[in-house]
């Protein structure tokens, strides 16, 4: 009986190192860290989600690596393909809308087995741009009188500027018309005299007898 117990103890002692070595070697990869971290809050300026695994994904199976980032309504916000850099995988994202986002990922462990997980974080949305210093505020614009003439004032000024010119043009036309009439009258008198000279004096009553 003692011999059997002794043999069993020797067998267990001999196989224990093999089990201890084989156990870690066959363990799956795990997620070590992420950016954004689980349950964290980030700004909408963040444009990339990265996941760091305990080991690099199995080489040659990059098509099996997936990172999905969806909002509360299920809309996908991941942009482009997943990139791999050592044991870090990542993808570009658009987080301009404030709200809660769900990250779901899948990779291939070095032992060939698929691994996956998911977690949530929150985005505060894109930061609104600061107002330009050169742009006047609405109150300043409302309280400051407009620079330059108004359309009605401009039309009045144009009409006043055109009135003297129109008056001068009318006076000049009248003068030229009167001068033309005088010239016509003088020409008529001159023609009449020339005609009378050519005809000669009119015959008297005695000459007729």
C-alpha positions in Angstrom: 0.0 0.0 0.0 2.8 2.3 0.9 4.6 1.4 -2.3 1.5 2.5 -4.4 1.3 5.8 -2.6 4.9 6.4 -3.2 4.7 5.6 -6.9 1.6 7.9 -7.2 3.5 10.8 -5.5 6.5 10.3 -7.9 4.2 10.3 -10.9 2.5 13.5 -9.8 5.8 15.2 -9.1 7.1 14.2 -12.5 4.2 15.5 -14.5 3.6 18.8 -12.5 6.4 20.8 -14.3 5.0 19.8 -17.7 1.5 21.0 -16.7 2.9 24.3 -15.3 4.8 25.0 -18.5 2.1 23.9 -20.9 -0.6 26.0 -19.1 0.8 29.5 -19.7 2.0 28.6 -23.2 -1.5 27.7 -24.3 -3.3 30.7 -22.6 -5.2 33.1 -24.8 -4.1 36.8 -25.3 -5.9 39.4 -23.2 -6.7 43.1 -23.5 -4.1 45.0 -21.4 -5.3 48.6 -22.0 -7.4 50.8 -24.2 -7.6 54.4 -25.3 -10.2 55.6 -24.5 -10.4 53.5 -21.4 -13.5 51.8 -20.3 -16.1 54.0 -18.7 -14.0 57.1 -19.3 -15.1 60.5 -20.8 -13.3 62.0 -23.7 -13.7 65.1 -26.0 -14.9 64.9 -29.5 -11.4 65.9 -30.8 -10.2 62.3 -30.2 -10.0 60.7 -33.6 -8.6 57.2 -32.9 -9.4 54.2 -30.7 -6.5 51.9 -29.8 -6.4 48.6 -28.0 -3.2 47.0 -26.5 -3.1 43.2 -26.2 -0.8 41.0 -24.1 0.7 39.6 -27.3 0.7 40.6 -31.0 -2.2 39.1 -33.0 -1.4 36.0 -35.0 0.4 37.0 -38.1 -1.3 36.5 -41.5 -4.9 36.8 -40.0 -5.3 40.6 -40.0 -8.7 40.1 -41.8 -10.0 38.6 -38.5 -9.2 41.8 -36.5 -12.2 44.0 -36.1 -12.9 47.2 -34.1 -16.4 48.6 -34.1 -17.4 51.9 -32.4 -21.2 52.5 -32.3 -23.4 55.1 -30.6 -26.6 54.5 -28.7 -28.6 54.3 -31.9 -26.3 51.7 -33.4 -24.6 54.0 -36.0 -21.1 53.0 -36.8 -18.4 55.7 -36.1 -15.2 53.7 -36.9 -13.5 55.0 -40.1 -11.2 52.9 -42.3 -9.4 49.6 -41.8 -7.9 48.4 -38.5 -4.1 48.9 -38.3 -1.7 46.7 -36.3 1.5 47.9 -34.6 3.1 45.2 -32.6 0.6 44.2 -30.0 -1.5 47.4 -30.5 -4.5 47.5 -32.8 -6.4 50.7 -33.7 -8.9 52.4 -36.0 -9.9 56.0 -36.8 -13.2 57.2 -35.4 -15.5 60.2 -35.6 -16.7 61.3 -32.1 -18.0 64.8 -32.9 -21.5 63.9 -31.6 -21.8 63.9 -27.8 -23.1 60.7 -26.2 -22.2 57.1 -25.1 -20.2 54.8 -27.4 -19.8 51.1 -27.4 -16.5 49.5 -28.5 -16.6 45.9 -29.7 -13.4 44.2 -30.8 -12.2 40.9 -32.1 -8.6 39.6 -32.7 -6.8 36.3 -33.2 -4.6 35.0 -30.3 -1.1 33.7 -31.0 -2.5 30.2 -30.3 -4.9 30.6 -33.2 -8.0 31.1 -31.1 -10.3 34.1 -31.6 -10.5 36.5 -28.7 -13.0 39.4 -28.3 -14.5 41.9 -25.9 -16.4 45.1 -25.5 -16.6 48.2 -23.3 -18.2 51.6 -23.2 -17.0 55.2 -22.9 -18.6 58.7 -23.3 -17.7 61.6 -25.7 -18.5 65.2 -24.8 -18.7 66.1 -28.5 -16.6 68.4 -30.7 -15.4 71.6 -29.1 -17.2 74.7 -30.5 -14.8 77.1 -32.1 -14.1 80.4 -30.2 -15.7 83.5 -31.8 -13.3 85.5 -33.9 -12.0 88.7 -32.3 -12.5 90.6 -35.6 -16.2 89.7 -35.9 -18.5 92.3 -34.3 -21.1 91.1 -31.8 -24.8 91.3 -32.6 -25.3 94.0 -29.9 -22.5 96.1 -31.2 -23.8 95.8 -34.7 -27.4 96.8 -33.6 -26.2 99.8 -31.6 -23.7 101.2 -34.1 -25.2 103.3 -37.0 -24.5 102.0 -40.4 -21.5 103.7 -42.1 -22.2 105.3 -45.5 -25.3 106.7 -47.0 -28.6 104.8 -47.0 -30.1 103.8 -50.3 -32.8 106.6 -50.0 -30.2 109.2 -49.2 -28.0 108.1 -52.1 -31.0 108.4 -54.5 -31.7 111.9 -53.2 -28.2 113.0 -53.6 -28.0 111.6 -57.1 -31.3 113.4 -58.0 -29.9 116.7 -56.5 -26.7 116.3 -58.4 -28.5 115.7 -61.7 -31.0 118.6 -61.3 -28.5 121.4 -62.1 -27.2 119.5 -65.1 -30.7 119.0 -66.4 -31.5 122.7 -65.9 -28.3 123.8 -67.7 -29.1 121.4 -70.5 -32.6 122.9 -70.9 -31.3 126.5 -70.9 -28.7 125.6 -73.5 -31.4 124.1 -75.7 -33.5 127.2 -75.5 -30.6 129.5 -76.4 -29.7 127.4 -79.4 -33.4 127.3 -80.5 -33.7 131.1 -80.3 -30.4 131.5 -82.2 -31.6 129.2 -84.8 -34.8 131.2 -85.2 -32.9 134.4 -85.6 -30.6 132.9 -88.2 -33.7 131.6 -90.1 -35.3 135.1 -90.0 -32.1 136.8 -91.2 -31.8 134.3 -94.1 -35.4 134.9 -95.0 -34.9 138.7 -95.2 -31.7 138.2 -97.2 -33.4 135.9 -99.7 -36.3 138.3 -100.1 -33.9 141.2 -100.9 -32.0 139.2 -103.4 -35.1 138.2 -105.2 -36.3 141.8 -105.4 -33.0 143.0 -106.8 -33.1 140.4 -109.6 -36.6 141.4 -110.6 -35.8 145.1 -110.8 -38.1 148.0 -109.9 -41.8 147.6 -110.5 -43.2 149.6 -113.5 -45.1 152.8 -112.8 -48.6 153.8 -114.1 -47.1 156.5 -116.5 -44.8 153.9 -118.1 -47.7 151.7 -118.8 -49.5 154.5 -120.7 
